[in-house]
Amino acid sequence: MYLHEVGNHQSSRDELQVLCKGGTGAFLGDPGASQYVLRLANLIFNLLCAEMGPSSDAIFWYIQEICYKIVAETGIPSDRYHLGKILLHSLKDAPDHVLQIDGATDEKDTFKSALERSICCATAFRNLGLKYQDVIVIMAPNHINLVIPMYASLFLGIKVAGVDMALGVNELEDTFRCCDPKIVFCQSLKVQNVKQALNTLKISAHIISFDENEDCLSFSKLLDEYGGDTTVKGFTPAEFDPVETHAFLMTTSGSTGLPKTAVLSHKNIIVGFPITMNCCTKFPTPVNMALVVSPIQWLSSTFPFLLGPILRFTRLQTSSETTSEHVYSLINKYRPNYTIMSPTFLTKLLKPSERETCDFSSLQYILIGGSAVAKELIEELQKINPKLLIRIGYGLTEATGIVLDPGYSPLGSVGSPIPLLQYKLVDPITNEEIYKPNVPGELRLKGPTIFQGYYNNPEMTAAAFDEDGWLKSGDILYRNEYHKYYFYDRIKMLLKYRNHQVSPIEIESVIIKHPGVLDVAVTGIPDAECGDLPVALVILQEGYNVTAQEIKDFVKKSLSDSKQLRGGVIFVNEFPTTSTSKVDRMKLKEWAKTLKKE
């Protein structure tokens, strides 16, 4: 995490200079030496962390205040976790505020309009016979009707499954077999694929097309024919226990393996989401506008979909493809000041030959997550916008997002413990807990944001926890003496060269420093004698002519023998990515096996 707030700490800098110039005698037997050293160490550490910026509890107090109002109205203590009631209250509270803008069409939608359509949709669900904890699927681009069935479902205790709209028929069959939906919302282009998958599985589900389609009911007709005449004042959300009630079936990223469906409860969401905006201190409306570039199946879109109404900010999204050029135009036209992005997508946006067309100065806050973040990427961001507050968010879908507080952390750290969670590091081979600083181990977690399990998959759920009930993150981290955590690698990504464990991220962090390299991803190819041979897939900066041998020599200067690029170097124009622009490590490995290596 790196937060650029240097200017407010000049007094500490001045004090540090005085100590450094005049205090050397304290090290030579002065009785006050221990206090001097402690004071000096604290000043250095506080200065470092001050430059990385603070976190604030303001968001937690604000959401708690909303929850208390709801409990005061209903008299039901658990309603403080009822997402449906929280959204209903928030949307009623500021009817004229703009909830969302589709940047592709310039359509705008107010809280009032979205609430009326959401209540109409919830009434339609009731009239169609949907019951508590039934499942709906939403697979569509980020247009202004996308969230309406989501909000309607949360009012009624219906589960929402966001699904990648790029999935083919076979993949849809796997998805529908798992979640058994009662309604599938999609665009007309996907209707036939959805029908085919449902028919193969003999699942009787309604298909609703957001646009007009002759083969199924359209969204507008759903509201007209089944929405009834329930008013906002006359609508009553369903009563249920939000602690146990499932809210979302979230797809895990699948960047290192097959995707799984994680179950998050209403309580998981309302406890876990606020950490994403604890850099802000002013509520309501901590930011004016948040740019959303992720599709519905990922938490990075669910955060702003839910927090927009609750925190009262406008969400800027697009129903068009999120190319770099389109995102540049959205930023230039609408001037958003908050966004969540993956490092891979951000690297594309910051391409030197293209970024000059975009004015990034409106951005005040950016949360970067999904994979390891290179220091060079942060430095590039700061060159473009020195006032930008940058946070690296380390998190898991299975823990409802961010699990470490990125505030007050030095460059390279992914944060420090959050009070509501428990943490331990474990040697993944011996299973022994690690207590010493700077020793890598698997991060394991307990707490109220931990998911309910993988949907309809008890075997995978059991495998996700150890015998003492700790969630196994699958990630290798280490912590320093100050309990600042640092990401090392994913267990599944680690390569084994002879008897040595090799981190692809460590090799990537070296190669990215080469001036001719725009981006790099390292994987391994199998070798019968050695295990894994590291291979670097490299995207070059425009105008640079770099050879494979230069890249190999660059690594040789910095890393030990076991970490050399014995598998070769492959020059590519792009990486295979998931729908959230993370590098798809499974496909990357296939590329490494088949593409020409130098």
N, C-alpha and C positions, 0 to 999 in steps of 0.2 A: 504494500500500500504506500502511495506517495501523495502527500497533500501539500500543496505549495502555499504556505502561509508564513513566509519568512519574516515579513516586514514588521510584525507585531512584537518581536522579541529582542529589540535592540538593547534593552536594559540588561538582559541576561548575557548578551554578547559582550557588553562593556565590562560587566563584573568578571566574566571569564578572562578577558584580556588583562585586567588588573591582577588576578590570581596568577596568571601565567608569567607576567613580567616580574612581579615582586614577591612571589611566594616560594621560590625554590629553597629557601632556607628551612622551610618546614620539613623537607625530606632529610635533613641532616641532623637529626636528634632533637629537634624542637618538640616539647611535650604536646603541642597542639597539632602535630603532624597528622594524626589519624583523622581529626576533624577536618583538617585542610584537605586531605586526600578525598575524604568522603564528600565534602562540599564540591570539590572540583569534579569528581566523578558524576555527582548528581546534576551539576550544571551542564556538563557535556551531554549527559543522557537526555536531560529535559530539553536542551536546545535542539538536539537531533530530532526528538519526537515532536517538538513544537513545529519544526519545519514540515513534519509529516501531517500535522493538523489534528484537531480534536474530534471526538465523537460527542454527541449530545443525547440526553435522555428526553428531549422535548417531544419527540414523536411518540414515545411510550406514554407520556403523561397525556398528550392530546387524545390518543386513541382510547386510553383508559377513561378519560372524561366522557367520551361518546358512549362507551360501554356502560358506564355508571348511569347515564341518562336513560338508556334502554332498560336496564334492570329496574330503575326507579319506576318506569312506566309499566312494566310487565309483572314485576314482583318475582321474577324467576332468575335466581343468581347465575345459572349457566348460560343465560342469554347473552352474557358478555362475550361469548364465543360464537354466537349465532350469526354467521356471515350474512344470511339473508336479511335479518332484522337490522344489522349494522348498515348494509347497503341501502335498504329501504329508508332508514332514518336520514342517511347522508344525502341521498338523491332528493328527498323532500326538502332538505334544509336550504338548498341554493338552486331553485328551479331554473333561473335564467343563466346560470353559469354554463359555459361551453364545455361539455364533457369530452368530445372527440372531434377530430377533423380527419377526413380522408384526403391526404395530400394529392392523390392521383386525380380526384374529381373536384376537390375544394368543397365537398359537402361538409356541413357543420351540424352538430347534434347537441342539444342542450340537455341538462339533467332532467328537466321536465319531460321532454319528448322521449328520452331513453327510458325513464321510469314508466311512462304510460304504455309504451310498447312492451316493456318487460312484464308488467302486470297483465296486459292482454295475452302475452305468450304463456304466462303461468296459468291463467284461466283456461287457455286452450289445452295445456297439458292435463289439467284436471278433467276437462271435458272429453279428452281422448282416452281417459282411464289410466294415465300414468300414476304410479304409486310411489310412496316413500322408498328411497334407495334404488329405484329403477335407474337405468343408465341411458343418457343421450350421448351421441357422438357429434362433434362439430369439426368439420374439415373444410376450411375455406380461407381465403385471404383476409387481411385485416381491414374489411370495410365496416361501415358504421352499424350494420345489423349483426355483426359477428357476436358481440357480447350480450345481445338481448336474450337468447335462449340460455346463456350462461347465468345471467342474473336471475332469470325466471326459475331455473333449476335450484339455485341457492336459496331462493325464497321457500321452496317446497321440500328440500332435503333429497333432491334428485342428484345423482352423481354425474359429473361432467367429464367426458373423455375428449381431450383435444387430440386430433389425429392428423398426421402429415398428409396433406392433400396430394402429394406426389406419389403416394403408394400405389403399386399395381394391384391387380385382382388377387393374386396369391397372398400378398402382404396384407391386404384388407381382410382376407379370409382368416388369417392368423389373428388379426386384431379383433375382429368381430367374434371369433370363437372364444377369445378370452373375456370380452366384456359384455357380450349378449345384449346389444342395444335395443331399446324400444323405439327410438327415433334417430335417424341419421340426417344431419343438416350438411348440405354440400352445395357446390355450384353445378349448373346443368351439365357442364363438361364431364363431371364425374358420376352422373346418375347411373349410366349403364354399368360402369364398373362396380358401383355399390350394389346395384340390383343383382348382378351376377354373383358377387361374393355372398350376399344374403341368401340367394336361392340355393347355392351350393350347400350352405350350412343349414338350410331349411329354417331360417330365422324369419319370423314374421315381424317386420319393423316398418314403421312409416318412414318414407324418404321425403324430405322437404328440401326443395331447391331455393336458395336465396334469390336467384334470378328466375325468370319465367321458363317453364319447361312443360311440354305437353304430356310427358310420361309420368309426372308426379305432381303433388301439391306444391304450389309455390309458397314462400314465406308470407307474402302479402295476403294470399288466400287463407292461409292457416289462421292469421290474426282476424281476418274478416269473418270467416265461417265458424271458427271455434272460439274466438276470443271473448265472446259475450259482451256485456255492457258494464262489467265491473269497473268502478271508479277507483282512483287512487285512495280516496277516503274510505271506500267500502272494502278495500282488499285486506285480507288477513293472511299473513304467511303461516306456514305449517309450524306446529309445535313439535319439537324433537330435542333430543339430547345432543348438542353440538360437540360434546367431548368425544362421543363414539361415532357420530354420523360422518360418513365419508362425503367429502366435498368434491375432490378431484382425483381422477385416475391419470397420473402424469407419466409420460414416457421418459425413461432415463435416456441419456444422450446416445448410447450405443456407439460411442467413438472408439471404444476398445473391445467391444463385444456386441452380442445381440441385444437390442433394446428390451427392457422389461417395463412393466406397468406398476408404478409405485402408488400406493393409496395414501392420500393426505386427508385428514379430517378437518372439520371447521376449526377446531381448536389449534391444530397444527398451523394452519394458515394465519390465524389472527395473532398467534404468539410469535411465529417465525418471520413474518413479512416486514415488520417495522425496521429491522436492522438494516435493510437496504437503503433507508433514507435517514439514518441517524447522524449523517453529516449536516443535516439542516436544523435550524433553530427556530424558524418562524412558522407557526401553524395557526389557522389553516393556510393553504396555498404556499407551501415551502418553496415551490418552483412554479413558474407560470405555465410552462409547457414541457412535456416529456416526449421525446422521440422514441417510438417503438419500431424496431426493425426485425424482431423475432416473430415466428409464427405461433399460433395458438397452443401448440403442443408443449411448449417449453415454459418453465417458470419465469424466464426473463421477459415474457410477454404477460404472463398471469399477474406478476407484481403490479405493473401499471394499470392493467385492466381492473384490478380490485382497488388499488390505492388511489387511483384518480378520483373516484367519487368520494372516498372516505377523507382524503386529505385536500380535496377540492383543487385539483389542477387539471389542465387540459391535456389530453393525450393526442399526439400527432402520429398518425399511422398511415399506411398506404395499401390500397388494394392492388397495386402494381408490383412487379418484381423489384426487389430492393437492390438494384445495381448501384455502383458507386455514383454514376452520373445522376441517377434519380435521387439518391440521398443528398448529394450536393445541392440539388435544386430545392429539396425540402428544407434544408438548413438555411439556404440563402433567402427563401421566400417567407418562411414562418418563424425563423429565429428561435428555435427551442433552446432551453437552457439546462436540460437534464437528459441523459440517455444511458442505456445499458448495452454494451457491445462485447463481442468476443474479440480476442487479440487478432485472430485471422482476418475478420472483417475489417477491423480497425487498420490493420497493415495495408489492406487494399485501398482503404479511404485515404491513407496518408502517402500514397505513391507520389513521389516528387513531381513526376511529369504531369500529374492530373489534379493534384490538390489545390493548385493555385486558383482554380475556378471557384473554390468554396471559401466563404468567410466563416471561420469557426469561432469568431469572437463572442457570439451569443452564448456559447456553452459555458456554464458555470460548474457543473458537476458531471462526472462520468464514472460509471461503475464498470470495470472490465473484469470479465469472468468467463469460465468455461474451459480454460486451459492455461498453461504457464505463460506468464507475461514477461517478455524480455525487457531489461532495463533500457535498451536502446529505443524501444517503442515509447516508453514513458518520456524519455528525453526528447524524442521527436514531437510528441504531443505538447510538451512544454515550450518548445521553440515556436510552435504555431500559435499557442495561446498560453502565455505565461501565467495568467490569472486562473486557469482551469484547475479545479480541485479534482484530483484523480484518485480513485480508490480501486485497489485490487481485491475482488471478492472471491474468497475461497469458500466453496459450498458444495452441497450434495442435494440432489433431488430428494433422496431418502431422508434428509434432515430439513426439508422445507427451505432449502436455499442456503444462505450464508451461515457458517458455523463459527467463524472467528471475527472479532471486531477489528476492522482494518484501521481504526483510529489510533493515533499515537504510536505508530509503528514505523521503523526505519525502512529505507528503500530496500526492496527485495523481500521483506517480510509480508506474510499474508494475514498477520494480525495476532491478537491476543485473545485469551478465553473470554467468552460471554458468560455472565453470572448464572444464567438459567441452564447452562449445559455442564456436563461432567466430561473430562477428557483423560485419556491415557494413551501412551505410546507403547507398542508391543513389538518385540522382535518377531517378524513373520515366520521365522524358521523354528525358533525355540519356544515361541509363545510366552516368553518371559517379559514382564513389564520393565520398561526403561525409565530410570530415574535420573541418569546423568544428563547434563546439557550437551547439545551438539552431537547426539547419537541418533541416527535415523531409525525410525520404526513406523509401523502402521498406526495411523490415528484411529482410535475407537471412541465412541460417543454414547452418552445417555442424556435424556432430557425430554421436555414436553414437545419439542419440534420433531422428534424422531417419528418416522412414518409408521403406518399401521401394518405394513407388509406389502408383498407383491400380490397383485390381484389374481385370485384363483390359482395361486402357485405356492402351496405350502412348503414344497421342497426348497425352492429358491429363498423363500422367507426365512426358513430355518437356517439356511447357509449364510444368510446376511448377518446373523448375530452369533456371538461366541456363547460359551456355556454359561456365562454370568450375565447374559442379556445386553452386552455392549454391541452397538452397531459397528460392523467392520467397514471402514471407509474404502478399503482397497487402495489407499494412497499412502505413500511414504513421506513423512514429514520429520523435521527435527525442531527442537526448541532451544533457544539460547538461555543464558543465566537469568534473563529478565522475563522469561516465559513468552517471548515473541516466537511465533511459529514460522517456519520456512518450508515451502513445498520442495520436495526432492524429485519425486516421480510417482507414476502409478505402478502398482505391483505388476499389472498385466503388461505394461510397456517395458519393464526392465529387461535388458538383454543379458544373456549369459555367454561370455566369451571364455572358453576353458573353465577355470574355476572363479572367474571374476564377474561380479555384477556390474553392468554398464548402464548408465542412465542416458537415454536419448536426449533428454532435456539438457543435461550437462554439455553434451557435444554441440547441441543447437546453440547454447548460450555463447560458445566460442565462435562458431561459424558466422553468426549474425553480426559479429563485430567487424567482419571483413567489409571494407567500403563498397565493394561491388555486389554485395548480397542484399537483396530486398527481403527475402524470407527463406526459411529453411525448416525442413522436417526430417528427423532421423528415425530410421527403423532398422530392422535386421533381416537378413536372409539366412535360411538354415544351412548349416555346414555339418557334415557327418562327424568330422574330427573335432571341430572347435565349438560347436553349438550355434551361436549367432555371430554373423559378421556384420558390423555396423555399416549402413548405407546412408548417405546424405542426399536427399532430394532438394535441389536448390533453385530458387527463382532469383534471377539476376536483376540488378538495377539497370534501367535503360541506359544505353551508351557505354556499358562496361563489357569488356571481353576478358572473362576470367576462365582459366583452364581448371580441369579437375585436379591436376597436380598441385596447382596453387592452393586449392581448398584443402587438400590432404596435407600439404606442408604447413598450412596455417594451423591445422589441428595438432600436427606433430610438435609444434613449438610450445603448445600449452598443456597438452594432456598426456597421460602415461601410455605405455605401450598397449595395454588392453583396450584402450578407447580409440584406437586408430581406425580410419575408414577402410578396413580391409575388404568390405563389400563393394566399395567404389563410390562414385558420385554420379548422380543423374540430374541433368538440367531439364527443368520443366517450366511451363508458362503459368501453371496453377496447380493447386493441390486438390485431391478429392476431399469434399467437405460434406458434413451433415447439413440438415436444413437450418441449423443455427450457426452455420459458418465455422464450426469447429472442424479441425482436420480429422477426417475419417481414418483412424489408424488401421482399421482392418483392410480397407481398400488401399491404403498407402503401402501396406505390406505386399499386397498383390501386385501393385505397380512395380515395387522394388524387385519382385521376382521376374517380371516380364519385360520391363523397359531396358534399353541399352545402358549399360554401366561403363563408366570410364575410370 
